[in-house]
Amino acid sequence: MRKNRKITLLILPLLIAYLFQATQYARAPVKYGYYIVYAKNADIALLAGEDLSPEDGEPLLRNSTSQTGLYNLSLGRWAPGYRINYTSAFKIRNNEAFAVILTCLNFSSSSTGTEYLAIYIKNGTEWVAAWLGSETWSPASGNQLNSSNYIYLAANGGEAVVKIAIRIPEANVGLNQTSYSLKYGGTMYLWFTSTY
């Protein structure tokens, strides 16, 4: 009997801490859902990565049901103060018969919540910063995507992995008792050019 009491007394604080934490953030979800525009007139494929959405256990990247040629990137619901890292959010594959380079990644002017995002793309063995939001993300300068520091995708199947980090600040995200949920979204553009 004493052994059961000891186990109960050990588990009880953990249970109380879990319940407190679960209710602490229950009223402040922030939904991220960006659209990625498919590359027109090019044989560039966007593939689901290995990371899964916390909402439904499906891949983060999925076909958009509202418009042909678009993909939806579902990054989940998160509360203020969260730090999330998707190390394989999606992959970019070049199916062209010639090599291409990715020189730019940006968002439409109507996109929201992009200041909380950092996007890195793997170029061989190193990560190149493609989008750094408005916070101080690593690297602050240097290894960032541009026309001279680009992502090379070899012909007939060259791939690059895309990593996405989310940092939501503790305060000043626009939530209160009457507006306890925000949905961020928009369109992400990937810019490619051939190497010849």
ROFIGU-147069 format. One record per residue (C-alpha): residue in one letter; x, y, z. Coordinates in Angstrom, 2 decimals, padded with zeros to 5 digits. Each point is the difference from the previous one (the first is absolute). Layout:
BEGIN
roza aa->A; X->X; Y->Y; Z->Z
...
//
This chain:
BEGIN
roza aa->M; X->000.00; Y->000.00; Z->000.00
roza aa->R; X->002.82; Y->002.44; Z->000.84
roza aa->K; X->001.61; Y->-000.62; Z->-003.38
roza aa->N; X->-003.19; Y->001.06; Z->-001.79
roza aa->R; X->-000.20; Y->003.18; Z->002.07
roza aa->K; X->003.60; Y->000.89; Z->-000.86
roza aa->I; X->-000.63; Y->-000.52; Z->-003.70
roza aa->T; X->-003.19; Y->002.06; Z->000.21
roza aa->L; X->001.82; Y->002.80; Z->001.83
roza aa->L; X->002.74; Y->-000.04; Z->-002.65
roza aa->I; X->-002.42; Y->000.07; Z->-002.94
roza aa->L; X->-002.40; Y->002.60; Z->001.44
roza aa->P; X->002.34; Y->003.03; Z->-000.41
roza aa->L; X->000.73; Y->-001.00; Z->-003.59
roza aa->L; X->-003.71; Y->-000.29; Z->-000.75
roza aa->I; X->-000.72; Y->003.39; Z->001.58
roza aa->A; X->002.85; Y->001.62; Z->-001.96
roza aa->Y; X->-001.28; Y->-001.56; Z->-003.23
roza aa->L; X->-003.55; Y->001.26; Z->000.58
roza aa->F; X->001.26; Y->003.49; Z->000.89
roza aa->Q; X->002.11; Y->000.21; Z->-003.14
roza aa->A; X->-002.84; Y->-001.29; Z->-002.20
roza aa->T; X->-002.39; Y->002.70; Z->001.24
roza aa->Q; X->002.65; Y->002.73; Z->-000.03
roza aa->Y; X->000.13; Y->000.12; Z->-003.82
roza aa->A; X->-003.43; Y->-001.37; Z->-000.87
roza aa->R; X->-001.44; Y->003.39; Z->-001.00
roza aa->A; X->002.73; Y->001.29; Z->-002.30
roza aa->P; X->000.46; Y->-002.10; Z->-003.15
roza aa->V; X->001.69; Y->001.55; Z->-003.03
roza aa->K; X->-000.61; Y->-001.79; Z->-003.29
roza aa->Y; X->002.53; Y->000.10; Z->-002.80
roza aa->G; X->-001.07; Y->-000.90; Z->-003.50
roza aa->Y; X->002.01; Y->001.23; Z->-002.94
roza aa->Y; X->-000.61; Y->-000.77; Z->-003.65
roza aa->I; X->002.92; Y->-000.88; Z->-002.22
roza aa->V; X->-000.39; Y->000.80; Z->-003.68
roza aa->Y; X->000.99; Y->-002.82; Z->-002.33
roza aa->A; X->002.69; Y->000.90; Z->-002.54
roza aa->K; X->-001.75; Y->000.67; Z->-003.33
roza aa->N; X->001.61; Y->-001.12; Z->-003.27
roza aa->A; X->002.62; Y->-002.01; Z->001.88
roza aa->D; X->000.26; Y->-003.55; Z->001.18
roza aa->I; X->000.65; Y->000.85; Z->003.64
roza aa->A; X->-001.69; Y->-002.30; Z->002.53
roza aa->L; X->-000.80; Y->000.86; Z->003.59
roza aa->L; X->-000.06; Y->-003.10; Z->002.20
roza aa->A; X->-001.18; Y->-000.58; Z->003.53
roza aa->G; X->002.80; Y->-000.11; Z->002.54
roza aa->E; X->000.30; Y->-002.31; Z->002.96
roza aa->D; X->-001.50; Y->002.39; Z->002.56
roza aa->L; X->-003.69; Y->-000.47; Z->000.76
roza aa->S; X->-002.64; Y->002.56; Z->000.96
roza aa->P; X->-000.81; Y->000.03; Z->003.72
roza aa->E; X->-003.66; Y->000.56; Z->-000.90
roza aa->D; X->-000.71; Y->-003.20; Z->-001.92
roza aa->G; X->003.23; Y->-002.00; Z->-000.35
roza aa->E; X->000.09; Y->000.60; Z->-003.77
roza aa->P; X->003.00; Y->001.45; Z->-001.89
roza aa->L; X->000.42; Y->003.77; Z->000.34
roza aa->L; X->-000.09; Y->000.45; Z->-003.79
roza aa->R; X->-003.22; Y->-001.05; Z->-001.74
roza aa->N; X->-001.85; Y->000.71; Z->-003.20
roza aa->S; X->-002.32; Y->002.97; Z->000.24
roza aa->T; X->-003.63; Y->-000.90; Z->-000.46
roza aa->S; X->-001.00; Y->003.53; Z->-001.04
roza aa->Q; X->002.24; Y->000.56; Z->-003.03
roza aa->T; X->001.94; Y->-002.23; Z->-002.36
roza aa->G; X->003.75; Y->000.59; Z->000.03
roza aa->L; X->000.16; Y->001.12; Z->003.63
roza aa->Y; X->001.25; Y->-001.83; Z->003.04
roza aa->N; X->-001.05; Y->000.72; Z->003.55
roza aa->L; X->002.61; Y->000.02; Z->002.75
roza aa->S; X->-001.75; Y->-000.72; Z->003.30
roza aa->L; X->002.32; Y->000.97; Z->002.87
roza aa->G; X->-002.43; Y->-000.57; Z->002.89
roza aa->R; X->-001.50; Y->001.95; Z->002.88
roza aa->W; X->002.44; Y->001.48; Z->002.51
roza aa->A; X->-000.23; Y->002.28; Z->003.01
roza aa->P; X->002.09; Y->003.08; Z->000.86
roza aa->G; X->003.46; Y->-000.92; Z->001.20
roza aa->Y; X->000.30; Y->-003.14; Z->-002.11
roza aa->R; X->003.14; Y->-000.90; Z->-001.96
roza aa->I; X->-000.58; Y->-002.62; Z->-002.71
roza aa->N; X->002.46; Y->-001.60; Z->-002.40
roza aa->Y; X->-001.00; Y->-002.04; Z->-003.02
roza aa->T; X->003.27; Y->-001.46; Z->-001.31
roza aa->S; X->-001.63; Y->-001.55; Z->-003.09
roza aa->A; X->-003.10; Y->002.10; Z->-000.74
roza aa->F; X->000.08; Y->-000.78; Z->-003.73
roza aa->K; X->002.39; Y->-000.78; Z->-002.87
roza aa->I; X->000.62; Y->001.65; Z->-003.34
roza aa->R; X->000.84; Y->-002.33; Z->-002.90
roza aa->N; X->001.23; Y->000.97; Z->-003.47
roza aa->N; X->-001.43; Y->-002.32; Z->-002.66
roza aa->E; X->001.33; Y->002.07; Z->-002.89
roza aa->A; X->002.62; Y->-001.39; Z->-002.40
roza aa->F; X->002.30; Y->002.88; Z->001.01
roza aa->A; X->001.16; Y->001.38; Z->003.35
roza aa->V; X->-001.84; Y->002.94; Z->001.58
roza aa->I; X->000.78; Y->002.33; Z->002.87
roza aa->L; X->-002.32; Y->001.44; Z->002.64
roza aa->T; X->000.98; Y->003.64; Z->000.48
roza aa->C; X->-002.80; Y->001.47; Z->002.08
roza aa->L; X->-002.82; Y->-000.84; Z->002.41
roza aa->N; X->-002.50; Y->002.67; Z->000.98
roza aa->F; X->-003.62; Y->000.50; Z->001.04
roza aa->S; X->-002.90; Y->001.90; Z->-001.54
roza aa->S; X->-000.67; Y->003.44; Z->001.47
roza aa->S; X->-003.29; Y->-001.28; Z->001.49
roza aa->S; X->001.76; Y->-002.75; Z->002.01
roza aa->T; X->-000.18; Y->000.24; Z->003.78
roza aa->G; X->002.12; Y->-001.50; Z->002.78
roza aa->T; X->003.14; Y->-000.18; Z->-002.12
roza aa->E; X->001.96; Y->001.92; Z->002.63
roza aa->Y; X->-000.14; Y->-003.12; Z->002.20
roza aa->L; X->001.48; Y->-002.30; Z->-002.67
roza aa->A; X->003.51; Y->-001.02; Z->-000.99
roza aa->I; X->000.46; Y->-002.23; Z->-003.05
roza aa->Y; X->003.22; Y->-001.82; Z->-000.82
roza aa->I; X->000.74; Y->-002.15; Z->-003.06
roza aa->K; X->002.68; Y->-002.67; Z->-000.10
roza aa->N; X->002.56; Y->000.58; Z->-002.75
roza aa->G; X->002.14; Y->-003.14; Z->-000.06
roza aa->T; X->001.20; Y->-000.26; Z->003.60
roza aa->E; X->-000.66; Y->003.55; Z->001.24
roza aa->W; X->-003.19; Y->001.89; Z->000.85
roza aa->V; X->-000.64; Y->003.28; Z->-001.80
roza aa->A; X->-002.35; Y->002.56; Z->001.57
roza aa->A; X->-002.79; Y->000.73; Z->-002.49
roza aa->W; X->-002.30; Y->002.06; Z->002.27
roza aa->L; X->000.80; Y->001.45; Z->003.42
roza aa->G; X->-003.18; Y->001.82; Z->001.08
roza aa->S; X->000.48; Y->003.06; Z->002.19
roza aa->E; X->001.69; Y->-001.58; Z->003.04
roza aa->T; X->003.72; Y->-000.57; Z->000.38
roza aa->W; X->000.40; Y->-003.36; Z->-001.65
roza aa->S; X->003.21; Y->-001.82; Z->-000.76
roza aa->P; X->001.90; Y->000.95; Z->-002.12
roza aa->A; X->-000.48; Y->003.74; Z->000.36
roza aa->S; X->002.05; Y->000.54; Z->-003.16
roza aa->G; X->002.04; Y->-002.04; Z->-002.43
roza aa->N; X->-001.45; Y->-003.39; Z->-000.86
roza aa->Q; X->-003.31; Y->001.30; Z->-001.37
roza aa->L; X->-001.78; Y->-000.85; Z->-003.25
roza aa->N; X->000.69; Y->002.40; Z->-002.88
roza aa->S; X->001.08; Y->-000.04; Z->-003.66
roza aa->S; X->003.59; Y->-000.87; Z->000.91
roza aa->N; X->-000.77; Y->-002.27; Z->003.00
roza aa->Y; X->-002.69; Y->-002.23; Z->-001.47
roza aa->I; X->-001.36; Y->-003.53; Z->000.33
roza aa->Y; X->001.23; Y->-002.27; Z->-002.80
roza aa->L; X->-002.38; Y->-002.72; Z->-001.17
roza aa->A; X->001.60; Y->-002.56; Z->-002.33
roza aa->A; X->-001.83; Y->-001.19; Z->-003.13
roza aa->N; X->-002.35; Y->-002.98; Z->000.12
roza aa->G; X->-000.70; Y->-000.26; Z->003.71
roza aa->G; X->002.19; Y->002.43; Z->001.94
roza aa->E; X->-001.65; Y->000.67; Z->003.38
roza aa->A; X->000.22; Y->002.53; Z->002.81
roza aa->V; X->-001.56; Y->-000.30; Z->003.46
roza aa->V; X->-001.82; Y->003.01; Z->001.49
roza aa->K; X->000.17; Y->000.65; Z->003.76
roza aa->I; X->-002.43; Y->002.40; Z->001.70
roza aa->A; X->000.35; Y->001.52; Z->003.48
roza aa->I; X->-002.80; Y->001.90; Z->001.75
roza aa->R; X->000.55; Y->002.40; Z->002.92
roza aa->I; X->-003.07; Y->001.59; Z->001.50
roza aa->P; X->000.71; Y->002.71; Z->002.60
roza aa->E; X->-001.54; Y->-000.16; Z->003.48
roza aa->A; X->-001.86; Y->003.30; Z->-000.44
roza aa->N; X->-001.24; Y->002.44; Z->-002.67
roza aa->V; X->-001.40; Y->-002.60; Z->-002.41
roza aa->G; X->-003.47; Y->001.63; Z->-000.05
roza aa->L; X->-001.82; Y->-002.44; Z->002.28
roza aa->N; X->-002.41; Y->000.90; Z->002.80
roza aa->Q; X->-003.15; Y->-001.39; Z->001.64
roza aa->T; X->-002.22; Y->000.94; Z->-002.94
roza aa->S; X->002.55; Y->-000.92; Z->-002.69
roza aa->Y; X->001.69; Y->-003.13; Z->001.33
roza aa->S; X->000.89; Y->-001.59; Z->-003.35
roza aa->L; X->001.80; Y->001.29; Z->-003.11
roza aa->K; X->000.51; Y->-001.67; Z->-003.34
roza aa->Y; X->003.06; Y->000.98; Z->-001.96
roza aa->G; X->000.28; Y->-000.78; Z->-003.67
roza aa->G; X->001.05; Y->001.13; Z->-003.43
roza aa->T; X->001.91; Y->-001.12; Z->-003.05
roza aa->M; X->003.65; Y->-001.03; Z->-000.11
roza aa->Y; X->001.85; Y->000.37; Z->-003.32
roza aa->L; X->003.05; Y->-002.00; Z->-001.04
roza aa->W; X->002.04; Y->001.53; Z->-002.85
roza aa->F; X->002.01; Y->-002.27; Z->-002.31
roza aa->T; X->002.23; Y->000.56; Z->-003.00
roza aa->S; X->001.94; Y->-002.34; Z->-002.26
roza aa->T; X->003.78; Y->-000.29; Z->000.16
roza aa->Y; X->000.61; Y->000.34; Z->-003.75
//
